[in-house]
Amino acid sequence: TWGAAGLVLSPHGFAQEIPIQTPISITKSQGSTRLQCHFKEISANFDSTTIHWYQQKENKAPEWMFYISTGTTKADKSLQGRTYTIERVSRQKICTLTIKNIAPDAAATYYCAYWDSHYSRNPAITSTNTPSVAQPQMI
């Protein structure tokens, strides 16, 4: 589920924040750019929240790019050594995707998302994961 700023109610009854991405749209043919995902109301410890970035090229399905978690950053193998980096700014509750040396194949819509684990009192259900995805950013 993705949409404008606010909260999403998951099928399990838990409210979850939708991250806000800035800027909404960028058009660049060279240089570098930074896309930010803001988490203002996240209830969990931001440093332990796993944040993902996805890239969706025109007429294609979104493809997972990266995630950042506690002390770990993992990238899709096809992106290793490329000009994409992600970082978390804990004090400001922001996750940034930087694209350096922009090339034509970077033209896409970018999404950030996170998974918030919820635990149930029912011993048969240990946890459920609910995704939240921010408004897309186009380059």
N, CA, C and O atoms as CSV, one atom per row, in Angstrom:
chain,resi,resn,atom,element,x,y,z
A,1,THR,N,N,0.835,-1.175,0.000
A,1,THR,CA,C,0.000,0.000,0.000
A,1,THR,C,C,0.882,1.241,0.000
A,1,THR,O,O,1.790,1.341,0.825
A,2,TRP,N,N,0.643,2.180,-0.894
A,2,TRP,CA,C,1.386,3.431,-0.854
A,2,TRP,C,C,0.424,4.568,-1.120
A,2,TRP,O,O,-0.626,4.384,-1.734
A,3,GLY,N,N,0.793,5.736,-0.654
A,3,GLY,CA,C,-0.064,6.887,-0.860
A,3,GLY,C,C,0.572,8.129,-0.288
A,3,GLY,O,O,1.784,8.179,-0.080
A,4,ALA,N,N,-0.238,9.123,-0.036
A,4,ALA,CA,C,0.262,10.387,0.496
A,4,ALA,C,C,0.637,10.219,1.959
A,4,ALA,O,O,0.529,9.130,2.524
A,5,ALA,N,N,1.078,11.313,2.557
A,5,ALA,CA,C,1.495,11.264,3.960
A,5,ALA,C,C,0.348,10.791,4.836
A,5,ALA,O,O,-0.822,11.028,4.536
A,6,GLY,N,N,0.699,10.124,5.911
A,6,GLY,CA,C,-0.309,9.678,6.854
A,6,GLY,C,C,-0.019,8.291,7.375
A,6,GLY,O,O,1.116,7.817,7.328
A,7,LEU,N,N,-1.063,7.643,7.874
A,7,LEU,CA,C,-0.917,6.307,8.423
A,7,LEU,C,C,-1.719,5.325,7.601
A,7,LEU,O,O,-2.750,5.674,7.026
A,8,VAL,N,N,-1.238,4.084,7.547
A,8,VAL,CA,C,-1.948,3.002,6.881
A,8,VAL,C,C,-2.407,2.042,7.960
A,8,VAL,O,O,-1.641,1.723,8.870
A,9,LEU,N,N,-3.642,1.576,7.875
A,9,LEU,CA,C,-4.121,0.567,8.795
A,9,LEU,C,C,-3.926,-0.779,8.128
A,9,LEU,O,O,-4.493,-1.042,7.067
A,10,SER,N,N,-3.130,-1.623,8.744
A,10,SER,CA,C,-2.832,-2.924,8.151
A,10,SER,C,C,-4.026,-3.846,8.324
A,10,SER,O,O,-4.929,-3.547,9.106
A,11,PRO,N,N,-4.046,-4.981,7.591
A,11,PRO,CA,C,-5.144,-5.934,7.730
A,11,PRO,C,C,-5.235,-6.499,9.143
A,11,PRO,O,O,-6.257,-7.078,9.511
A,12,HIS,N,N,-4.191,-6.341,9.928
A,12,HIS,CA,C,-4.165,-6.888,11.278
A,12,HIS,C,C,-4.541,-5.839,12.313
A,12,HIS,O,O,-4.470,-6.113,13.511
A,13,GLY,N,N,-4.941,-4.634,11.881
A,13,GLY,CA,C,-5.422,-3.618,12.788
A,13,GLY,C,C,-4.365,-2.705,13.374
A,13,GLY,O,O,-4.668,-1.948,14.297
A,14,PHE,N,N,-3.142,-2.742,12.882
A,14,PHE,CA,C,-2.083,-1.892,13.396
A,14,PHE,C,C,-1.906,-0.697,12.474
A,14,PHE,O,O,-1.845,-0.863,11.255
A,15,ALA,N,N,-1.821,0.502,13.033
A,15,ALA,CA,C,-1.566,1.691,12.219
A,15,ALA,C,C,-0.081,1.761,11.910
A,15,ALA,O,O,0.758,1.464,12.761
A,16,GLN,N,N,0.232,2.155,10.692
A,16,GLN,CA,C,1.634,2.228,10.284
A,16,GLN,C,C,1.851,3.479,9.452
A,16,GLN,O,O,1.050,3.798,8.574
A,17,GLU,N,N,2.936,4.183,9.730
A,17,GLU,CA,C,3.269,5.417,9.029
A,17,GLU,C,C,3.659,5.148,7.582
A,17,GLU,O,O,4.291,4.138,7.274
A,18,ILE,N,N,3.276,6.061,6.703
A,18,ILE,CA,C,3.754,6.035,5.324
A,18,ILE,C,C,4.898,7.033,5.239
A,18,ILE,O,O,4.700,8.214,5.522
A,19,PRO,N,N,6.096,6.588,4.854
A,19,PRO,CA,C,7.219,7.527,4.737
A,19,PRO,C,C,6.938,8.587,3.672
A,19,PRO,O,O,6.201,8.340,2.718
A,20,ILE,N,N,7.531,9.762,3.846
A,20,ILE,CA,C,7.380,10.856,2.881
A,20,ILE,C,C,8.697,11.018,2.137
A,20,ILE,O,O,9.747,11.180,2.757
A,21,GLN,N,N,8.644,10.975,0.809
A,21,GLN,CA,C,9.855,11.117,0.003
A,21,GLN,C,C,9.957,12.525,-0.554
A,21,GLN,O,O,8.964,13.122,-0.970
A,22,THR,N,N,11.203,13.054,-0.552
A,22,THR,CA,C,11.459,14.364,-1.143
A,22,THR,C,C,12.737,14.295,-1.966
A,22,THR,O,O,13.633,13.522,-1.627
A,23,PRO,N,N,12.849,15.059,-3.010
A,23,PRO,CA,C,11.768,15.763,-3.699
A,23,PRO,C,C,10.869,14.769,-4.427
A,23,PRO,O,O,11.246,13.613,-4.620
A,24,ILE,N,N,9.695,15.214,-4.826
A,24,ILE,CA,C,8.745,14.333,-5.503
A,24,ILE,C,C,9.235,13.985,-6.903
A,24,ILE,O,O,9.093,12.844,-7.341
A,25,SER,N,N,9.809,14.951,-7.608
A,25,SER,CA,C,10.250,14.701,-8.981
A,25,SER,C,C,11.560,15.435,-9.253
A,25,SER,O,O,11.752,16.572,-8.823
A,26,ILE,N,N,12.451,14.768,-9.972
A,26,ILE,CA,C,13.734,15.359,-10.366
A,26,ILE,C,C,13.968,14.995,-11.828
A,26,ILE,O,O,13.717,13.862,-12.236
A,27,THR,N,N,14.445,15.949,-12.609
A,27,THR,CA,C,14.858,15.657,-13.980
A,27,THR,C,C,16.304,16.087,-14.119
A,27,THR,O,O,16.620,17.274,-14.029
A,28,LYS,N,N,17.184,15.116,-14.338
A,28,LYS,CA,C,18.615,15.385,-14.483
A,28,LYS,C,C,19.178,14.443,-15.527
A,28,LYS,O,O,18.763,13.287,-15.617
A,29,SER,N,N,20.121,14.933,-16.317
A,29,SER,CA,C,20.769,14.061,-17.302
A,29,SER,C,C,22.222,13.780,-16.946
A,29,SER,O,O,22.872,12.944,-17.574
A,30,GLN,N,N,22.728,14.480,-15.936
A,30,GLN,CA,C,24.109,14.245,-15.506
A,30,GLN,C,C,24.276,14.716,-14.069
A,30,GLN,O,O,23.364,15.305,-13.489
A,31,GLY,N,N,25.450,14.452,-13.498
A,31,GLY,CA,C,25.714,14.856,-12.125
A,31,GLY,C,C,25.227,13.811,-11.144
A,31,GLY,O,O,25.250,12.613,-11.427
A,32,SER,N,N,24.782,14.281,-9.980
A,32,SER,CA,C,24.283,13.363,-8.964
A,32,SER,C,C,23.027,13.946,-8.334
A,32,SER,O,O,22.723,15.128,-8.497
A,33,THR,N,N,22.304,13.100,-7.614
A,33,THR,CA,C,21.098,13.544,-6.931
A,33,THR,C,C,20.899,12.727,-5.671
A,33,THR,O,O,21.416,11.618,-5.534
A,34,ARG,N,N,20.131,13.307,-4.748
A,34,ARG,CA,C,19.809,12.618,-3.493
A,34,ARG,C,C,18.296,12.580,-3.332
A,34,ARG,O,O,17.617,13.595,-3.486
A,35,LEU,N,N,17.784,11.414,-3.026
A,35,LEU,CA,C,16.371,11.231,-2.731
A,35,LEU,C,C,16.261,10.887,-1.254
A,35,LEU,O,O,17.020,10.060,-0.750
A,36,GLN,N,N,15.324,11.515,-0.561
A,36,GLN,CA,C,15.200,11.277,0.873
A,36,GLN,C,C,13.843,10.688,1.222
A,36,GLN,O,O,12.819,11.022,0.626
A,37,CYS,N,N,13.872,9.806,2.202
A,37,CYS,CA,C,12.669,9.194,2.739
A,37,CYS,C,C,12.583,9.604,4.209
A,37,CYS,O,O,13.457,9.255,5.003
A,38,HIS,N,N,11.533,10.343,4.572
A,38,HIS,CA,C,11.373,10.891,5.925
A,38,HIS,C,C,10.387,10.036,6.722
A,38,HIS,O,O,9.317,9.679,6.228
A,39,PHE,N,N,10.758,9.718,7.949
A,39,PHE,CA,C,9.923,8.938,8.857
A,39,PHE,C,C,9.663,9.790,10.096
A,39,PHE,O,O,10.454,9.760,11.039
A,40,LYS,N,N,8.578,10.539,10.108
A,40,LYS,CA,C,8.320,11.459,11.208
A,40,LYS,C,C,7.715,10.772,12.430
A,40,LYS,O,O,8.078,11.094,13.561
A,41,GLU,N,N,6.815,9.851,12.220
A,41,GLU,CA,C,6.051,9.271,13.326
A,41,GLU,C,C,6.379,7.811,13.598
A,41,GLU,O,O,5.621,7.137,14.295
A,42,ILE,N,N,7.464,7.314,13.080
A,42,ILE,CA,C,7.775,5.895,13.247
A,42,ILE,C,C,7.856,5.561,14.738
A,42,ILE,O,O,8.543,6.241,15.500
A,43,SER,N,N,7.152,4.517,15.137
A,43,SER,CA,C,7.063,4.200,16.562
A,43,SER,C,C,8.223,3.333,17.029
A,43,SER,O,O,8.627,3.409,18.189
A,44,ALA,N,N,8.752,2.525,16.151
A,44,ALA,CA,C,9.853,1.634,16.522
A,44,ALA,C,C,11.162,2.417,16.593
A,44,ALA,O,O,11.225,3.571,16.168
A,45,ASN,N,N,12.182,1.799,17.119
A,45,ASN,CA,C,13.518,2.388,17.142
A,45,ASN,C,C,13.987,2.556,15.700
A,45,ASN,O,O,14.170,1.566,14.991
A,46,PHE,N,N,14.180,3.780,15.263
A,46,PHE,CA,C,14.521,4.042,13.864
A,46,PHE,C,C,15.803,3.333,13.436
A,46,PHE,O,O,15.901,2.871,12.300
A,47,ASP,N,N,16.779,3.243,14.325
A,47,ASP,CA,C,18.047,2.590,13.974
A,47,ASP,C,C,17.885,1.112,13.659
A,47,ASP,O,O,18.705,0.542,12.939
A,48,SER,N,N,16.848,0.486,14.182
A,48,SER,CA,C,16.657,-0.942,13.922
A,48,SER,C,C,15.599,-1.209,12.854
A,48,SER,O,O,15.310,-2.365,12.544
A,49,THR,N,N,15.019,-0.147,12.290
A,49,THR,CA,C,14.020,-0.305,11.236
A,49,THR,C,C,14.712,-0.665,9.922
A,49,THR,O,O,15.671,-0.006,9.523
A,50,THR,N,N,14.230,-1.701,9.257
A,50,THR,CA,C,14.783,-2.103,7.965
A,50,THR,C,C,14.078,-1.309,6.869
A,50,THR,O,O,12.858,-1.378,6.725
A,51,ILE,N,N,14.863,-0.554,6.096
A,51,ILE,CA,C,14.327,0.306,5.040
A,51,ILE,C,C,14.826,-0.210,3.698
A,51,ILE,O,O,16.012,-0.497,3.533
A,52,HIS,N,N,13.908,-0.325,2.742
A,52,HIS,CA,C,14.221,-0.827,1.402
A,52,HIS,C,C,14.043,0.291,0.376
A,52,HIS,O,O,13.246,1.209,0.569
A,53,TRP,N,N,14.796,0.197,-0.713
A,53,TRP,CA,C,14.612,1.079,-1.872
A,53,TRP,C,C,14.332,0.210,-3.090
A,53,TRP,O,O,14.946,-0.840,-3.282
A,54,TYR,N,N,13.380,0.678,-3.917
A,54,TYR,CA,C,12.988,-0.019,-5.142
A,54,TYR,C,C,13.101,0.945,-6.313
A,54,TYR,O,O,12.960,2.158,-6.153
A,55,GLN,N,N,13.354,0.392,-7.486
A,55,GLN,CA,C,13.425,1.172,-8.721
A,55,GLN,C,C,12.404,0.583,-9.687
A,55,GLN,O,O,12.350,-0.632,-9.878
A,56,GLN,N,N,11.593,1.448,-10.296
A,56,GLN,CA,C,10.626,0.987,-11.287
A,56,GLN,C,C,10.833,1.761,-12.582
A,56,GLN,O,O,10.575,2.961,-12.660
A,57,LYS,N,N,11.305,1.043,-13.591
A,57,LYS,CA,C,11.477,1.658,-14.911
A,57,LYS,C,C,10.147,1.622,-15.652
A,57,LYS,O,O,9.273,0.811,-15.343
A,58,GLU,N,N,10.004,2.508,-16.629
A,58,GLU,CA,C,8.749,2.635,-17.360
A,58,GLU,C,C,8.291,1.290,-17.920
A,58,GLU,O,O,9.068,0.553,-18.526
A,59,ASN,N,N,7.010,0.989,-17.702
A,59,ASN,CA,C,6.370,-0.245,-18.178
A,59,ASN,C,C,6.987,-1.520,-17.606
A,59,ASN,O,O,6.869,-2.586,-18.210
A,60,LYS,N,N,7.637,-1.421,-16.458
A,60,LYS,CA,C,8.250,-2.589,-15.804
A,60,LYS,C,C,7.738,-2.680,-14.371
A,60,LYS,O,O,7.221,-1.708,-13.818
A,61,ALA,N,N,7.886,-3.842,-13.789
A,61,ALA,CA,C,7.549,-4.028,-12.374
A,61,ALA,C,C,8.646,-3.403,-11.513
A,61,ALA,O,O,9.791,-3.309,-11.954
A,62,PRO,N,N,8.317,-2.976,-10.299
A,62,PRO,CA,C,9.366,-2.463,-9.404
A,62,PRO,C,C,10.394,-3.553,-9.109
A,62,PRO,O,O,10.055,-4.731,-8.995
A,63,GLU,N,N,11.653,-3.141,-8.987
A,63,GLU,CA,C,12.734,-4.071,-8.658
A,63,GLU,C,C,13.417,-3.600,-7.390
A,63,GLU,O,O,13.714,-2.416,-7.230
A,64,TRP,N,N,13.665,-4.548,-6.482
A,64,TRP,CA,C,14.343,-4.244,-5.230
A,64,TRP,C,C,15.776,-3.840,-5.520
A,64,TRP,O,O,16.450,-4.470,-6.336
A,65,MET,N,N,16.250,-2.781,-4.849
A,65,MET,CA,C,17.620,-2.299,-5.031
A,65,MET,C,C,18.486,-2.578,-3.804
A,65,MET,O,O,19.528,-3.226,-3.904
A,66,PHE,N,N,18.039,-2.077,-2.629
A,66,PHE,CA,C,18.839,-2.095,-1.407
A,66,PHE,C,C,17.952,-2.279,-0.198
A,66,PHE,O,O,16.737,-2.090,-0.250
A,67,TYR,N,N,18.594,-2.653,0.892
A,67,TYR,CA,C,18.009,-2.415,2.202
A,67,TYR,C,C,19.104,-2.007,3.160
A,67,TYR,O,O,20.275,-2.343,2.984
A,68,ILE,N,N,18.691,-1.271,4.181
A,68,ILE,CA,C,19.594,-0.882,5.252
A,68,ILE,C,C,18.911,-1.285,6.551
A,68,ILE,O,O,17.730,-1.006,6.758
A,69,SER,N,N,19.658,-1.936,7.412
A,69,SER,CA,C,19.144,-2.392,8.691
A,69,SER,C,C,20.211,-2.112,9.735
A,69,SER,O,O,21.214,-1.468,9.431
A,70,THR,N,N,20.017,-2.576,10.942
A,70,THR,CA,C,20.974,-2.330,12.015
A,70,THR,C,C,22.364,-2.781,11.600
A,70,THR,O,O,22.642,-3.979,11.555
A,71,GLY,N,N,23.243,-1.826,11.293
A,71,GLY,CA,C,24.625,-2.134,10.951
A,71,GLY,C,C,24.835,-2.874,9.646
A,71,GLY,O,O,25.950,-3.318,9.374
A,72,THR,N,N,23.804,-3.022,8.826
A,72,THR,CA,C,23.911,-3.801,7.591
A,72,THR,C,C,23.304,-3.039,6.424
A,72,THR,O,O,22.229,-2.451,6.544
A,73,THR,N,N,23.999,-3.055,5.299
A,73,THR,CA,C,23.444,-2.561,4.044
A,73,THR,C,C,23.635,-3.659,3.020
A,73,THR,O,O,24.737,-4.188,2.872
A,74,LYS,N,N,22.579,-4.006,2.315
A,74,LYS,CA,C,22.665,-5.064,1.314
A,74,LYS,C,C,22.099,-4.529,0.010
A,74,LYS,O,O,21.072,-3.850,-0.004
A,75,ALA,N,N,22.787,-4.846,-1.098
A,75,ALA,CA,C,22.368,-4.368,-2.419
A,75,ALA,C,C,22.122,-5.547,-3.343
A,75,ALA,O,O,22.708,-6.617,-3.180
A,76,ASP,N,N,21.245,-5.336,-4.315
A,76,ASP,CA,C,21.069,-6.316,-5.373
A,76,ASP,C,C,22.418,-6.509,-6.062
A,76,ASP,O,O,23.147,-5.540,-6.272
A,77,LYS,N,N,22.750,-7.727,-6.409
A,77,LYS,CA,C,24.069,-8.019,-7.001
A,77,LYS,C,C,24.345,-7.194,-8.252
A,77,LYS,O,O,25.493,-6.833,-8.510
A,78,SER,N,N,23.312,-6.891,-9.030
A,78,SER,CA,C,23.524,-6.127,-10.264
A,78,SER,C,C,23.922,-4.679,-9.980
A,78,SER,O,O,24.411,-3.993,-10.878
A,79,LEU,N,N,23.722,-4.202,-8.748
A,79,LEU,CA,C,24.045,-2.814,-8.405
A,79,LEU,C,C,25.390,-2.662,-7.721
A,79,LEU,O,O,25.867,-1.539,-7.554
A,80,GLN,N,N,26.009,-3.754,-7.324
A,80,GLN,CA,C,27.280,-3.664,-6.610
A,80,GLN,C,C,28.334,-3.024,-7.506
A,80,GLN,O,O,28.487,-3.380,-8.675
A,81,GLY,N,N,29.055,-2.072,-6.925
A,81,GLY,CA,C,30.071,-1.349,-7.677
A,81,GLY,C,C,29.512,-0.222,-8.524
A,81,GLY,O,O,30.267,0.472,-9.204
A,82,ARG,N,N,28.184,-0.028,-8.493
A,82,ARG,CA,C,27.576,1.052,-9.271
A,82,ARG,C,C,27.538,2.324,-8.447
A,82,ARG,O,O,28.126,2.382,-7.368
A,83,THR,N,N,26.878,3.309,-8.926
A,83,THR,CA,C,26.947,4.643,-8.333
A,83,THR,C,C,25.779,4.963,-7.403
A,83,THR,O,O,25.440,6.133,-7.225
A,84,TYR,N,N,25.165,3.954,-6.813
A,84,TYR,CA,C,24.076,4.154,-5.863
A,84,TYR,C,C,24.593,3.921,-4.444
A,84,TYR,O,O,25.334,2.968,-4.204
A,85,THR,N,N,24.210,4.779,-3.510
A,85,THR,CA,C,24.525,4.543,-2.100
A,85,THR,C,C,23.306,4.906,-1.258
A,85,THR,O,O,22.502,5.757,-1.640
A,86,ILE,N,N,23.184,4.247,-0.107
A,86,ILE,CA,C,22.125,4.609,0.831
A,86,ILE,C,C,22.742,4.850,2.198
A,86,ILE,O,O,23.757,4.258,2.563
A,87,GLU,N,N,22.096,5.742,2.942
A,87,GLU,CA,C,22.542,6.007,4.309
A,87,GLU,C,C,21.345,6.391,5.163
A,87,GLU,O,O,20.330,6.877,4.664
A,88,ARG,N,N,21.488,6.161,6.458
A,88,ARG,CA,C,20.451,6.488,7.427
A,88,ARG,C,C,20.948,7.661,8.281
A,88,ARG,O,O,22.078,7.644,8.769
A,89,VAL,N,N,20.095,8.677,8.456
A,89,VAL,CA,C,20.404,9.805,9.335
A,89,VAL,C,C,19.452,9.670,10.525
A,89,VAL,O,O,18.315,10.139,10.491
A,90,SER,N,N,19.947,9.021,11.570
A,90,SER,CA,C,19.087,8.621,12.688
A,90,SER,C,C,18.419,9.787,13.398
A,90,SER,O,O,17.222,9.727,13.680
A,91,ARG,N,N,19.167,10.850,13.696
A,91,ARG,CA,C,18.592,11.986,14.434
A,91,ARG,C,C,17.397,12.589,13.719
A,91,ARG,O,O,16.446,13.037,14.358
A,92,GLN,N,N,17.444,12.601,12.391
A,92,GLN,CA,C,16.375,13.222,11.608
A,92,GLN,C,C,15.361,12.210,11.092
A,92,GLN,O,O,14.383,12.598,10.453
A,93,LYS,N,N,15.571,10.925,11.352
A,93,LYS,CA,C,14.709,9.845,10.858
A,93,LYS,C,C,14.543,9.939,9.339
A,93,LYS,O,O,13.430,9.990,8.816
A,94,ILE,N,N,15.690,9.961,8.651
A,94,ILE,CA,C,15.732,10.061,7.193
A,94,ILE,C,C,16.607,8.940,6.648
A,94,ILE,O,O,17.627,8.589,7.243
A,95,CYS,N,N,16.200,8.385,5.517
A,95,CYS,CA,C,17.053,7.464,4.769
A,95,CYS,C,C,17.250,8.079,3.385
A,95,CYS,O,O,16.284,8.471,2.730
A,96,THR,N,N,18.503,8.159,2.944
A,96,THR,CA,C,18.845,8.844,1.696
A,96,THR,C,C,19.396,7.869,0.668
A,96,THR,O,O,20.257,7.045,0.976
A,97,LEU,N,N,18.891,7.971,-0.552
A,97,LEU,CA,C,19.444,7.253,-1.702
A,97,LEU,C,C,20.171,8.291,-2.545
A,97,LEU,O,O,19.569,9.272,-2.982
A,98,THR,N,N,21.465,8.079,-2.776
A,98,THR,CA,C,22.259,8.980,-3.615
A,98,THR,C,C,22.598,8.262,-4.907
A,98,THR,O,O,23.037,7.112,-4.895
A,99,ILE,N,N,22.391,8.950,-6.024
A,99,ILE,CA,C,22.751,8.425,-7.343
A,99,ILE,C,C,23.832,9.343,-7.887
A,99,ILE,O,O,23.588,10.524,-8.133
A,100,LYS,N,N,25.035,8.795,-8.075
A,100,LYS,CA,C,26.163,9.569,-8.599
A,100,LYS,C,C,26.364,9.229,-10.069
A,100,LYS,O,O,25.998,8.145,-10.523
A,101,ASN,N,N,26.946,10.164,-10.803
A,101,ASN,CA,C,27.225,9.950,-12.230
A,101,ASN,C,C,25.990,9.418,-12.953
A,101,ASN,O,O,26.008,8.328,-13.524
A,102,ILE,N,N,24.934,10.199,-12.918
A,102,ILE,CA,C,23.655,9.784,-13.499
A,102,ILE,C,C,23.837,9.394,-14.959
A,102,ILE,O,O,24.450,10.115,-15.747
A,103,ALA,N,N,23.290,8.240,-15.293
A,103,ALA,CA,C,23.333,7.713,-16.662
A,103,ALA,C,C,21.895,7.508,-17.131
A,103,ALA,O,O,20.979,7.470,-16.310
A,104,PRO,N,N,21.685,7.373,-18.453
A,104,PRO,CA,C,20.320,7.187,-18.960
A,104,PRO,C,C,19.579,6.013,-18.322
A,104,PRO,O,O,18.356,6.059,-18.189
A,105,ASP,N,N,20.301,4.957,-17.924
A,105,ASP,CA,C,19.607,3.801,-17.347
A,105,ASP,C,C,19.117,4.049,-15.918
A,105,ASP,O,O,18.491,3.172,-15.324
A,106,ALA,N,N,19.393,5.235,-15.358
A,106,ALA,CA,C,18.882,5.588,-14.027
A,106,ALA,C,C,17.475,6.183,-14.101
A,106,ALA,O,O,16.840,6.397,-13.069
A,107,ALA,N,N,16.983,6.450,-15.316
A,107,ALA,CA,C,15.644,7.022,-15.472
A,107,ALA,C,C,14.617,6.023,-14.952
A,107,ALA,O,O,14.458,4.938,-15.512
A,108,ALA,N,N,13.915,6.396,-13.870
A,108,ALA,CA,C,12.978,5.477,-13.233
A,108,ALA,C,C,12.210,6.202,-12.142
A,108,ALA,O,O,12.476,7.365,-11.842
A,109,THR,N,N,11.265,5.503,-11.560
A,109,THR,CA,C,10.581,5.940,-10.358
A,109,THR,C,C,11.185,5.160,-9.202
A,109,THR,O,O,11.360,3.945,-9.298
A,110,TYR,N,N,11.506,5.849,-8.105
A,110,TYR,CA,C,12.147,5.228,-6.950
A,110,TYR,C,C,11.194,5.262,-5.759
A,110,TYR,O,O,10.522,6.264,-5.517
A,111,TYR,N,N,11.147,4.166,-5.027
A,111,TYR,CA,C,10.286,4.039,-3.858
A,111,TYR,C,C,11.115,3.635,-2.646
A,111,TYR,O,O,12.048,2.839,-2.760
A,112,CYS,N,N,10.777,4.178,-1.502
A,112,CYS,CA,C,11.325,3.637,-0.256
A,112,CYS,C,C,10.186,2.922,0.464
A,112,CYS,O,O,9.016,3.265,0.299
A,113,ALA,N,N,10.546,1.936,1.253
A,113,ALA,CA,C,9.552,1.164,2.000
A,113,ALA,C,C,10.201,0.630,3.259
A,113,ALA,O,O,11.426,0.542,3.345
A,114,TYR,N,N,9.382,0.274,4.235
A,114,TYR,CA,C,9.923,-0.388,5.415
A,114,TYR,C,C,8.932,-1.426,5.903
A,114,TYR,O,O,7.735,-1.360,5.621
A,115,TRP,N,N,9.457,-2.375,6.633
A,115,TRP,CA,C,8.648,-3.438,7.214
A,115,TRP,C,C,8.628,-3.238,8.712
A,115,TRP,O,O,9.671,-3.081,9.346
A,116,ASP,N,N,7.443,-3.244,9.267
A,116,ASP,CA,C,7.289,-3.108,10.713
A,116,ASP,C,C,6.733,-4.419,11.236
A,116,ASP,O,O,5.631,-4.816,10.855
A,117,SER,N,N,7.467,-5.097,12.097
A,117,SER,CA,C,7.004,-6.368,12.659
A,117,SER,C,C,6.086,-6.103,13.841
A,117,SER,O,O,6.369,-5.260,14.692
A,118,HIS,N,N,4.997,-6.830,13.877
A,118,HIS,CA,C,4.043,-6.757,14.980
A,118,HIS,C,C,3.944,-8.144,15.595
A,118,HIS,O,O,3.945,-9.146,14.880
A,119,TYR,N,N,3.862,-8.201,16.891
A,119,TYR,CA,C,3.794,-9.490,17.572
A,119,TYR,C,C,2.413,-9.695,18.162
A,119,TYR,O,O,1.805,-8.768,18.696
A,120,SER,N,N,1.928,-10.919,18.057
A,120,SER,CA,C,0.595,-11.275,18.503
A,120,SER,C,C,0.645,-11.957,19.866
A,120,SER,O,O,1.661,-12.551,20.226
A,121,ARG,N,N,-0.442,-11.873,20.621
A,121,ARG,CA,C,-0.545,-12.606,21.879
A,121,ARG,C,C,-0.884,-14.062,21.624
A,121,ARG,O,O,-0.714,-14.898,22.512
A,122,ASN,N,N,-1.353,-14.378,20.446
A,122,ASN,CA,C,-1.693,-15.751,20.087
A,122,ASN,C,C,-0.397,-16.510,19.830
A,122,ASN,O,O,0.341,-16.157,18.910
A,123,PRO,N,N,-0.096,-17.553,20.626
A,123,PRO,CA,C,1.181,-18.246,20.454
A,123,PRO,C,C,1.328,-18.931,19.100
A,123,PRO,O,O,2.444,-19.261,18.699
A,124,ALA,N,N,0.224,-19.151,18.388
A,124,ALA,CA,C,0.309,-19.786,17.071
A,124,ALA,C,C,0.787,-18.801,16.008
A,124,ALA,O,O,1.257,-19.212,14.948
A,125,ILE,N,N,0.669,-17.506,16.287
A,125,ILE,CA,C,1.103,-16.474,15.346
A,125,ILE,C,C,2.229,-15.704,16.020
A,125,ILE,O,O,1.984,-14.941,16.955
A,126,THR,N,N,3.445,-15.892,15.560
A,126,THR,CA,C,4.565,-15.228,16.221
A,126,THR,C,C,4.763,-13.802,15.737
A,126,THR,O,O,5.082,-12.924,16.539
A,127,SER,N,N,4.581,-13.545,14.444
A,127,SER,CA,C,4.699,-12.175,13.955
A,127,SER,C,C,4.098,-12.064,12.574
A,127,SER,O,O,3.936,-13.056,11.864
A,128,THR,N,N,3.769,-10.837,12.206
A,128,THR,CA,C,3.336,-10.541,10.846
A,128,THR,C,C,4.116,-9.331,10.388
A,128,THR,O,O,4.489,-8.486,11.202
A,129,ASN,N,N,4.363,-9.238,9.120
A,129,ASN,CA,C,5.086,-8.093,8.557
A,129,ASN,C,C,4.157,-7.321,7.645
A,129,ASN,O,O,3.479,-7.903,6.798
A,130,THR,N,N,4.125,-6.015,7.817
A,130,THR,CA,C,3.281,-5.144,7.018
A,130,THR,C,C,4.154,-4.111,6.329
A,130,THR,O,O,4.863,-3.369,7.008
A,131,PRO,N,N,4.128,-4.037,4.989
A,131,PRO,CA,C,4.963,-3.048,4.312
A,131,PRO,C,C,4.296,-1.677,4.252
A,131,PRO,O,O,3.071,-1.570,4.202
A,132,SER,N,N,5.112,-0.646,4.258
A,132,SER,CA,C,4.650,0.712,3.971
A,132,SER,C,C,5.563,1.283,2.903
A,132,SER,O,O,6.786,1.187,3.007
A,133,VAL,N,N,4.980,1.867,1.891
A,133,VAL,CA,C,5.757,2.402,0.780
A,133,VAL,C,C,5.395,3.864,0.601
A,133,VAL,O,O,4.219,4.226,0.628
A,134,ALA,N,N,6.397,4.698,0.419
A,134,ALA,CA,C,6.175,6.133,0.255
A,134,ALA,C,C,5.734,6.467,-1.161
A,134,ALA,O,O,5.763,5.625,-2.059
A,135,GLN,N,N,5.328,7.712,-1.335
A,135,GLN,CA,C,5.044,8.221,-2.671
A,135,GLN,C,C,6.285,8.029,-3.536
A,135,GLN,O,O,7.401,8.166,-3.034
A,136,PRO,N,N,6.127,7.721,-4.803
A,136,PRO,CA,C,7.292,7.507,-5.667
A,136,PRO,C,C,8.030,8.794,-5.993
A,136,PRO,O,O,7.471,9.889,-5.927
A,137,GLN,N,N,9.297,8.634,-6.344
A,137,GLN,CA,C,10.109,9.746,-6.832
A,137,GLN,C,C,10.596,9.371,-8.225
A,137,GLN,O,O,11.114,8.273,-8.431
A,138,MET,N,N,10.431,10.275,-9.171
A,138,MET,CA,C,10.833,9.992,-10.543
A,138,MET,C,C,12.099,10.743,-10.896
A,138,MET,O,O,12.279,11.896,-10.503
A,139,ILE,N,N,12.967,10.092,-11.631
A,139,ILE,CA,C,14.189,10.731,-12.133
A,139,ILE,C,C,14.186,10.585,-13.633
A,139,ILE,O,O,15.114,11.043,-14.300
